Amino acid sequence: MSSGFSTPRLLGAALLILAAGGAGFLAYRARHVDAPTLTAAPAGPAVQTDTTPAPGSAPAKKAIPTTLPEVTLADMTGKPTRLDSFGGRPLMVNFWATWCAPCRREIPLLNKIRMERKPQNAEIVGVAVDFKEDVAKFLTKTPLQYPLLVGEEDGLAAAEAFGMGMAFPFSVFVDSQNRILTIKIGELHEDEANFAFDRLQDIAKGSMTLEAAQSAVGDAFRTMAANRAQAEADAAPAGAH
């Protein structure tokens, strides 16, 4: 287990900071309808956000890896599980927490997509960066129909292994060679998820290179985000800011 936080008290403080950071990001997003941005990572994958992050809350802490990093977390039974044991297929890794409202909203969609994509040998894995007892309580009311790993202090280290900071939820799309296609920060939408999974299938079939798929996803995600922002602006009451 990672040792970035040495005591439960420090861990609790870290998770509270994460919660505050997430709330701040959402509050900023609620007040601003900005043009979407795409931040290119030095190694090739891209980080996609629907809006410009709030000042001082850069979502990426370090370079985004090009391949699925070596991360081991426990499942709900306590069994240590390597994240790359789910690899070798089109894969989405979703980082979330019980205190995160958009994370909770995503779950029905992820259950649906997992059911639809399972026949294509695709998989979704959830990583809850939270206390195990809080996750267990949450699952009694909202079941996840896909594999789940849980990390407390090691969950924070796992997020950092992907170059991410306080930006939950975020979803990582990985091809069948364990190469990262893209990382979406913020609530995932069905059109985005399906577009990314379709490009992972194209890569697997050899009809598209990873680089071409990354470019296509970046362009499509920007367009989808801009369309959502415009729709929200059009639906806002006159005089609203």
Contacts in CASP RR format, 6 or more apart in sequence:
PFRMAT RR
TARGET T0000
AUTHOR 0000-0000-0000
METHOD contacts of the structure
MODEL  1
MSSGFSTPRLLGAALLILAAGGAGFLAYRARHVDAPTLTAAPAGPAVQTD
TTPAPGSAPAKKAIPTTLPEVTLADMTGKPTRLDSFGGRPLMVNFWATWC
APCRREIPLLNKIRMERKPQNAEIVGVAVDFKEDVAKFLTKTPLQYPLLV
GEEDGLAAAEAFGMGMAFPFSVFVDSQNRILTIKIGELHEDEANFAFDRL
QDIAKGSMTLEAAQSAVGDAFRTMAANRAQAEADAAPAGAH
1 153 0 8 1.000
1 154 0 8 1.000
2 153 0 8 1.000
2 154 0 8 1.000
2 155 0 8 1.000
2 156 0 8 1.000
2 157 0 8 1.000
3 153 0 8 1.000
4 153 0 8 1.000
4 156 0 8 1.000
4 157 0 8 1.000
5 11 0 8 1.000
5 12 0 8 1.000
5 14 0 8 1.000
5 153 0 8 1.000
5 156 0 8 1.000
11 152 0 8 1.000
11 153 0 8 1.000
12 131 0 8 1.000
14 153 0 8 1.000
14 156 0 8 1.000
15 97 0 8 1.000
15 99 0 8 1.000
15 129 0 8 1.000
15 130 0 8 1.000
15 131 0 8 1.000
15 152 0 8 1.000
17 166 0 8 1.000
18 97 0 8 1.000
18 129 0 8 1.000
18 156 0 8 1.000
18 166 0 8 1.000
18 168 0 8 1.000
19 97 0 8 1.000
19 99 0 8 1.000
19 100 0 8 1.000
21 57 0 8 1.000
21 166 0 8 1.000
22 100 0 8 1.000
22 166 0 8 1.000
22 167 0 8 1.000
22 168 0 8 1.000
24 54 0 8 1.000
24 57 0 8 1.000
25 53 0 8 1.000
25 54 0 8 1.000
25 57 0 8 1.000
25 166 0 8 1.000
25 167 0 8 1.000
26 101 0 8 1.000
26 102 0 8 1.000
28 51 0 8 1.000
28 53 0 8 1.000
28 54 0 8 1.000
28 57 0 8 1.000
29 50 0 8 1.000
29 51 0 8 1.000
31 241 0 8 1.000
32 51 0 8 1.000
32 52 0 8 1.000
33 51 0 8 1.000
33 229 0 8 1.000
33 232 0 8 1.000
33 233 0 8 1.000
34 51 0 8 1.000
34 52 0 8 1.000
34 229 0 8 1.000
35 52 0 8 1.000
35 226 0 8 1.000
35 229 0 8 1.000
36 48 0 8 1.000
36 49 0 8 1.000
36 50 0 8 1.000
36 51 0 8 1.000
36 221 0 8 1.000
36 222 0 8 1.000
36 225 0 8 1.000
36 226 0 8 1.000
36 229 0 8 1.000
37 49 0 8 1.000
37 51 0 8 1.000
37 52 0 8 1.000
38 46 0 8 1.000
38 47 0 8 1.000
38 48 0 8 1.000
38 49 0 8 1.000
38 218 0 8 1.000
38 221 0 8 1.000
38 222 0 8 1.000
39 46 0 8 1.000
39 47 0 8 1.000
39 49 0 8 1.000
39 59 0 8 1.000
39 60 0 8 1.000
40 46 0 8 1.000
41 47 0 8 1.000
41 60 0 8 1.000
41 63 0 8 1.000
41 64 0 8 1.000
42 63 0 8 1.000
42 64 0 8 1.000
43 63 0 8 1.000
43 64 0 8 1.000
43 65 0 8 1.000
43 66 0 8 1.000
44 64 0 8 1.000
44 66 0 8 1.000
44 211 0 8 1.000
44 214 0 8 1.000
45 64 0 8 1.000
45 65 0 8 1.000
45 66 0 8 1.000
45 180 0 8 1.000
45 181 0 8 1.000
45 182 0 8 1.000
45 183 0 8 1.000
45 214 0 8 1.000
46 64 0 8 1.000
46 182 0 8 1.000
46 183 0 8 1.000
46 214 0 8 1.000
46 217 0 8 1.000
46 218 0 8 1.000
47 59 0 8 1.000
47 60 0 8 1.000
47 64 0 8 1.000
47 182 0 8 1.000
47 183 0 8 1.000
47 185 0 8 1.000
48 182 0 8 1.000
48 183 0 8 1.000
48 184 0 8 1.000
48 185 0 8 1.000
48 217 0 8 1.000
48 218 0 8 1.000
48 221 0 8 1.000
48 222 0 8 1.000
48 225 0 8 1.000
49 59 0 8 1.000
49 184 0 8 1.000
49 185 0 8 1.000
49 186 0 8 1.000
50 186 0 8 1.000
50 187 0 8 1.000
50 225 0 8 1.000
50 228 0 8 1.000
50 229 0 8 1.000
51 225 0 8 1.000
51 229 0 8 1.000
53 59 0 8 1.000
53 167 0 8 1.000
57 166 0 8 1.000
57 167 0 8 1.000
59 164 0 8 1.000
59 165 0 8 1.000
59 166 0 8 1.000
59 167 0 8 1.000
59 170 0 8 1.000
59 185 0 8 1.000
60 163 0 8 1.000
60 164 0 8 1.000
60 165 0 8 1.000
61 160 0 8 1.000
61 163 0 8 1.000
61 164 0 8 1.000
61 165 0 8 1.000
62 160 0 8 1.000
62 163 0 8 1.000
63 163 0 8 1.000
64 162 0 8 1.000
64 163 0 8 1.000
64 180 0 8 1.000
64 183 0 8 1.000
65 161 0 8 1.000
65 162 0 8 1.000
65 163 0 8 1.000
65 180 0 8 1.000
66 179 0 8 1.000
66 180 0 8 1.000
67 178 0 8 1.000
67 179 0 8 1.000
67 180 0 8 1.000
68 83 0 8 1.000
68 84 0 8 1.000
68 87 0 8 1.000
68 91 0 8 1.000
68 93 0 8 1.000
68 172 0 8 1.000
68 174 0 8 1.000
68 178 0 8 1.000
68 179 0 8 1.000
68 180 0 8 1.000
69 83 0 8 1.000
69 161 0 8 1.000
69 162 0 8 1.000
70 82 0 8 1.000
70 83 0 8 1.000
70 84 0 8 1.000
70 161 0 8 1.000
71 82 0 8 1.000
71 83 0 8 1.000
71 84 0 8 1.000
71 158 0 8 1.000
71 161 0 8 1.000
72 80 0 8 1.000
72 81 0 8 1.000
72 82 0 8 1.000
72 83 0 8 1.000
72 154 0 8 1.000
73 80 0 8 1.000
73 81 0 8 1.000
73 83 0 8 1.000
73 127 0 8 1.000
73 149 0 8 1.000
73 150 0 8 1.000
73 151 0 8 1.000
73 154 0 8 1.000
73 155 0 8 1.000
73 158 0 8 1.000
74 80 0 8 1.000
74 81 0 8 1.000
74 132 0 8 1.000
74 149 0 8 1.000
74 150 0 8 1.000
74 151 0 8 1.000
75 81 0 8 1.000
75 147 0 8 1.000
75 148 0 8 1.000
75 149 0 8 1.000
75 150 0 8 1.000
76 132 0 8 1.000
76 135 0 8 1.000
76 136 0 8 1.000
76 139 0 8 1.000
76 148 0 8 1.000
76 150 0 8 1.000
81 149 0 8 1.000
83 93 0 8 1.000
83 125 0 8 1.000
83 127 0 8 1.000
83 149 0 8 1.000
83 158 0 8 1.000
84 178 0 8 1.000
86 123 0 8 1.000
86 125 0 8 1.000
86 147 0 8 1.000
87 123 0 8 1.000
87 174 0 8 1.000
87 176 0 8 1.000
87 178 0 8 1.000
88 176 0 8 1.000
88 177 0 8 1.000
88 178 0 8 1.000
89 121 0 8 1.000
89 122 0 8 1.000
89 123 0 8 1.000
89 176 0 8 1.000
90 117 0 8 1.000
90 120 0 8 1.000
90 121 0 8 1.000
90 122 0 8 1.000
90 123 0 8 1.000
90 173 0 8 1.000
90 174 0 8 1.000
90 175 0 8 1.000
90 176 0 8 1.000
90 197 0 8 1.000
90 200 0 8 1.000
90 201 0 8 1.000
90 204 0 8 1.000
91 122 0 8 1.000
91 123 0 8 1.000
91 124 0 8 1.000
91 125 0 8 1.000
91 173 0 8 1.000
91 174 0 8 1.000
91 175 0 8 1.000
91 200 0 8 1.000
92 110 0 8 1.000
92 113 0 8 1.000
92 122 0 8 1.000
92 123 0 8 1.000
92 124 0 8 1.000
92 125 0 8 1.000
92 171 0 8 1.000
92 172 0 8 1.000
92 173 0 8 1.000
92 174 0 8 1.000
92 193 0 8 1.000
92 196 0 8 1.000
92 197 0 8 1.000
93 124 0 8 1.000
93 125 0 8 1.000
93 126 0 8 1.000
93 127 0 8 1.000
93 171 0 8 1.000
93 172 0 8 1.000
93 174 0 8 1.000
94 106 0 8 1.000
94 110 0 8 1.000
94 124 0 8 1.000
94 125 0 8 1.000
94 126 0 8 1.000
94 127 0 8 1.000
94 169 0 8 1.000
94 170 0 8 1.000
94 171 0 8 1.000
94 172 0 8 1.000
94 188 0 8 1.000
95 126 0 8 1.000
95 127 0 8 1.000
95 129 0 8 1.000
95 158 0 8 1.000
95 159 0 8 1.000
95 162 0 8 1.000
95 164 0 8 1.000
95 168 0 8 1.000
95 169 0 8 1.000
95 170 0 8 1.000
95 171 0 8 1.000
95 172 0 8 1.000
96 103 0 8 1.000
96 104 0 8 1.000
96 106 0 8 1.000
96 107 0 8 1.000
96 126 0 8 1.000
96 127 0 8 1.000
96 128 0 8 1.000
96 129 0 8 1.000
96 168 0 8 1.000
96 169 0 8 1.000
97 103 0 8 1.000
97 128 0 8 1.000
97 129 0 8 1.000
97 130 0 8 1.000
97 168 0 8 1.000
98 104 0 8 1.000
98 128 0 8 1.000
98 130 0 8 1.000
98 134 0 8 1.000
98 135 0 8 1.000
98 137 0 8 1.000
98 138 0 8 1.000
99 130 0 8 1.000
100 168 0 8 1.000
100 169 0 8 1.000
102 169 0 8 1.000
102 186 0 8 1.000
102 187 0 8 1.000
103 168 0 8 1.000
103 169 0 8 1.000
103 187 0 8 1.000
104 142 0 8 1.000
105 187 0 8 1.000
106 169 0 8 1.000
106 187 0 8 1.000
106 188 0 8 1.000
107 142 0 8 1.000
107 144 0 8 1.000
109 188 0 8 1.000
109 189 0 8 1.000
109 190 0 8 1.000
109 193 0 8 1.000
110 124 0 8 1.000
110 126 0 8 1.000
110 144 0 8 1.000
110 146 0 8 1.000
110 188 0 8 1.000
110 193 0 8 1.000
111 143 0 8 1.000
111 144 0 8 1.000
111 145 0 8 1.000
111 146 0 8 1.000
112 190 0 8 1.000
113 124 0 8 1.000
113 190 0 8 1.000
113 193 0 8 1.000
113 194 0 8 1.000
113 197 0 8 1.000
114 122 0 8 1.000
114 123 0 8 1.000
114 124 0 8 1.000
114 145 0 8 1.000
114 146 0 8 1.000
115 145 0 8 1.000
117 123 0 8 1.000
117 124 0 8 1.000
117 197 0 8 1.000
120 197 0 8 1.000
120 201 0 8 1.000
122 197 0 8 1.000
122 200 0 8 1.000
122 201 0 8 1.000
123 146 0 8 1.000
123 147 0 8 1.000
124 146 0 8 1.000
124 147 0 8 1.000
125 146 0 8 1.000
125 147 0 8 1.000
125 148 0 8 1.000
125 149 0 8 1.000
126 144 0 8 1.000
126 146 0 8 1.000
126 147 0 8 1.000
126 148 0 8 1.000
126 149 0 8 1.000
127 148 0 8 1.000
127 149 0 8 1.000
127 150 0 8 1.000
127 151 0 8 1.000
127 155 0 8 1.000
127 158 0 8 1.000
127 159 0 8 1.000
128 135 0 8 1.000
128 148 0 8 1.000
128 149 0 8 1.000
128 150 0 8 1.000
128 151 0 8 1.000
129 151 0 8 1.000
129 152 0 8 1.000
129 155 0 8 1.000
129 156 0 8 1.000
129 158 0 8 1.000
129 159 0 8 1.000
129 168 0 8 1.000
130 150 0 8 1.000
130 151 0 8 1.000
130 152 0 8 1.000
131 152 0 8 1.000
132 150 0 8 1.000
132 151 0 8 1.000
132 152 0 8 1.000
135 148 0 8 1.000
135 150 0 8 1.000
139 148 0 8 1.000
151 158 0 8 1.000
159 165 0 8 1.000
159 170 0 8 1.000
162 170 0 8 1.000
162 172 0 8 1.000
162 183 0 8 1.000
164 170 0 8 1.000
164 183 0 8 1.000
164 185 0 8 1.000
167 185 0 8 1.000
167 186 0 8 1.000
168 186 0 8 1.000
169 185 0 8 1.000
169 186 0 8 1.000
169 187 0 8 1.000
169 188 0 8 1.000
170 183 0 8 1.000
170 184 0 8 1.000
170 185 0 8 1.000
170 186 0 8 1.000
171 183 0 8 1.000
171 184 0 8 1.000
171 188 0 8 1.000
171 193 0 8 1.000
172 180 0 8 1.000
172 182 0 8 1.000
172 183 0 8 1.000
173 180 0 8 1.000
173 181 0 8 1.000
173 182 0 8 1.000
173 183 0 8 1.000
173 184 0 8 1.000
173 196 0 8 1.000
173 197 0 8 1.000
173 200 0 8 1.000
173 217 0 8 1.000
174 180 0 8 1.000
174 181 0 8 1.000
174 200 0 8 1.000
175 181 0 8 1.000
175 200 0 8 1.000
175 203 0 8 1.000
175 204 0 8 1.000
175 210 0 8 1.000
175 213 0 8 1.000
176 200 0 8 1.000
176 203 0 8 1.000
176 204 0 8 1.000
179 210 0 8 1.000
181 196 0 8 1.000
181 199 0 8 1.000
181 200 0 8 1.000
181 203 0 8 1.000
181 210 0 8 1.000
181 213 0 8 1.000
181 214 0 8 1.000
181 217 0 8 1.000
182 196 0 8 1.000
182 214 0 8 1.000
182 217 0 8 1.000
182 218 0 8 1.000
182 221 0 8 1.000
184 192 0 8 1.000
184 196 0 8 1.000
184 221 0 8 1.000
189 224 0 8 1.000
189 228 0 8 1.000
191 224 0 8 1.000
192 220 0 8 1.000
192 221 0 8 1.000
192 224 0 8 1.000
195 217 0 8 1.000
195 220 0 8 1.000
195 221 0 8 1.000
195 224 0 8 1.000
196 217 0 8 1.000
199 208 0 8 1.000
199 213 0 8 1.000
199 216 0 8 1.000
199 217 0 8 1.000
200 213 0 8 1.000
202 208 0 8 1.000
202 213 0 8 1.000
203 209 0 8 1.000
203 210 0 8 1.000
203 213 0 8 1.000
208 216 0 8 1.000
END
